[in-house]
Amino acid sequence: MDVRAQIGAVFHLDKCIGCHTCSIACKNIWTDRKGLEYAWWNNVETKPGTGYPTLWEDQEKYKGGWELAGGELRLKLGGKISRLVNLFYNPYLPTIDDYYEPWTYRYEDLFNSPEMDVQPVARPISMITGEPIEIEAGPNWDDDLSGTPVYARNDPNLRNLSEEEKQKLFEFERVVFFYVPRICNHCLNPGCVAACPAGAIYKRAEDGIVLISQEKCRAWRMCISGCPYKKVYFNWNTGKSEKCILCYPRVETGMAPACFHSCVGRIRYLGVILYDADRIVEAAKKSDRDLVDAQREIILDPFDEEVIKAAKANGIHDSVIEYAQKSPVYKFVKEWKIAFPLHPEYRTMPMVFYVPPLLPVMAFKSGEIYELAKDFFSTPESVRVPVRYLSNLFTAGNEDHIVYALKKMLALRLYKRAQNAKDVPEEEVKRMMDEMELTPEVAEEMYRLMSLPTFHERFVIPPSHRELSVERTADVYDTKASTGFGFRKPPQRGM
């Protein structure tokens, strides 16, 4: 058992209001400079929708992540030979049109315009070429469906929904969407690390944050293709790849990352978990249906004496173990089992988890009047977004996991409703609580963390102990297959 510590996160989608405050906070700190005008390390997407870059979930187009071939893991991008052939021309890179051409406005037009009968306007100009452009896309171009479901109908996650389900999803009086904030997942089995020919990308041993060495990066951009979430960006000004660093300078001083700290809806949770690095390959080889369970299995119980002993033997400080025992991420993912990774079928073992949205109550049109559904709190089978769609996003198609999470949150909602409004029959509450094996003590703990958490309950950030950290290469998969072309050893020390 190779016990390691990993900083993880949970995003509670029922509370995201799509305000993009997190995106702006990140942009102002990290990507508001020449060469990264188009890059958003944190972005918020409307679902259903095509996302940013456009159709990033279509891995037949971009070849990101891992796949099983003959029972073995390999990059979907291909082996060393195919990557070497495409070294100077990678056909699987997003283009600027897949992102968007960033623009500003020529504001001097407003001040220097001659007198005329109409109001002058500031013409949009490209932030790359400086030439006037026609605006055709943006980082949240289909935000809130852009007033139309046209973009949303191209969402890859609709692929196996019936026509009836799709039709109901986009009926005007029933139209619904929710928001999915995205950052780098700082995966346990990152495709970007494996794809980099220069061995410039690495995971920090003490907290699992994935970083890119700006000294070693040679601009091959295989990392962009290798990341199925398209969270690595090429800085066209410096000629280096860059990505979300989870604000590690802030984390090392006990502060939450900028996007977490600024979140208006308080949807974000941060904490450390302990995991068994020896079991990553085994977990990543599971069938799609079993991937969520396999990923949960490698997350270890921080209260287990054997785990604590192995963690200490591996150089993990007592304080990190203590913080792992208080981690909200562990509770959401392992204890309560209501948070899931985004697209686990990419087999990168992402460490950002999502609580699926329970969504508002359905209303139906009766004549000229809209009426609430008879089952006011609804059921998982009649939620406004089909369970199949949510399972395509978060559980590699396993609907049972989604139904379990929704039922558990529904049971909690009924329990608190019975306490406060006293309009839910006790037998109904007891039936739901018993079905989900939810005790009043656990229900109160869930309610506290999901609805009324303090700042320090949401962000349980362990001391970094950089002075004690021992940087080691994670040999959790074949070094020859995963570290560039094998021309150099992986980097031994981080920044």
Protein Blocks (a to p, Z undefined) as FASTA:
>chain_A
ZZdddddddddfklpgolommmmmmmmmmmmcghilmpcfbacdddddebjaehkllmkl
nogajddeehiacdfkbpfklmmmmmmocfkbccfklmoccddddfklmmmpccdfbdcd
dddddfklopacddfbdfklmgghlopaklmmmpmklmmgcfklmmmmmgmklgccdddd
dddekiablfklmmmmnlpaccdfklopacddfklpgolommmmmpmnlpaccdfknopa
cddehhmmmmmnopacfklmmmmnlpaccddddddfklmmmmmmpcfklmmmmmmmmpcc
fkbmklmmmmmmnopafklmmmmmmpmklmmmmmnopaccehklnonopabdcdddebia
ddddehjaccddfblnopfklcfbdfklmmmmmnnopaklmmmmmmmmmmmmmmmmmmmn
opacfklmmmmmmmnopafklmmmmmmmmmmccfklmmccddfklmlpccdddffbcfkl
mnonopaccdfbdZZ
